[in-house]
Amino acid sequence: MTIAKADFIEGIAKGMAVLESFDTERQRLNATLAAARAGITRAAARRHLLTLAHLGYLETDGSYYWMSPKVLRFSGSYLASSRLPRALQPTLNRLAAQTGESFSAVVLDGEEVVIVARSGALGAPNRVLAYGLHLGARLPAHATSTGQVLLAGLPQAELRAWLQGRTLPRLTPHTLTQARALRQRLAQVRRQDWAFAAEEHELAVRALAVPLRDMRGRTVAALNVVLSDAGRDAAALQNALLPLLFEAAREVRAIL
C-alpha cells in the first residue's frame, strides 16, 4: 500500500524498524547495533529503544535491549482475528492425523515466509523437526519449498522486482544463491505446481509444498509438509503425499 507523503509518520516507521532489528541472529541489541540494523542514527536508535522499553515492548539491563513477551500481542491478535489460520487449521490437523507428518500454512512477507498455521505434534514422539518451525517462524523464501511456491505464484513483474539486486544467502551447500538458478527453479515450480526443497534451508530436512489459491486463482498461501522419513527417496514421498496436498488445496479453495 502506498500513501501520501503528508500521511506518512516517520517516527512510527523508525520505531518499527528498530523493533524489526531483533531477530534470531541478534536477540540482544545496544543502540549502536540497532542503529546499524535499522539504518538510523545512534541517537535516534537510543530514543526509540528507550521508548519501546518504557512501553513494555523491550527489556533492558541498561546497555542491551531484548524483546519482552508483550510483543506477542501483535502475533496473538493476528492469529486470533485473521481468517486464514482459522480456516486452514482443521485441514492441517486432519492431514497430520492421516499421515503422522507435520503440516504448515505459510505466507510470503518480503524476503521471508511466515508460518501462520501448523498442525499439532502428531506421529512418532521422538521425531526431530527442523529448527525454528514454530507458529510465527520466519524463514528465507528462496531456500524453502513454501517460499519457492509463493514466489512462483507472483506476477512476472513482481518477481523481477523481488529478485532485482537481492542477495540470496547460502544456508547449506544445497541452497540456491544465484538469481538465474532460482529463476529456473521457479519456472519449474510454476509448470508442475509444486515444490520440493531438499536440505536447502537446513541439512537433513526435506519439504514438499503446493500453492493455496482463492476462487480468483490468486496464490494466497502455501501448504507444506516437512518430511521426517529420511530413508525414503524423494519420488516415493512425492507420490505418497502430493495427492493429499493437492486434494487439501482444492478443499480449502472456496474458503480462502
Secondary structure as UniProt FT lines:
FT   HELIX           5..7
FT   HELIX           10..19
FT   TURN            20..21
FT   HELIX           31..38
FT   HELIX           42..54
FT   TURN            55..56
FT   STRAND          58..60
FT   STRAND          65..67
FT   HELIX           69..71
FT   HELIX           72..81
FT   HELIX           83..99
FT   STRAND          102..109
FT   TURN            110..111
FT   STRAND          112..118
FT   TURN            125..126
FT   TURN            131..132
FT   TURN            135..136
FT   STRAND          138..140
FT   HELIX           141..143
FT   HELIX           145..152
FT   HELIX           156..163
FT   TURN            164..165
FT   TURN            173..174
FT   HELIX           179..192
FT   STRAND          195..198
FT   TURN            203..204
FT   STRAND          206..213
FT   TURN            215..216
FT   STRAND          219..227
FT   TURN            230..231
FT   HELIX           234..252
FT   HELIX           253..255
//
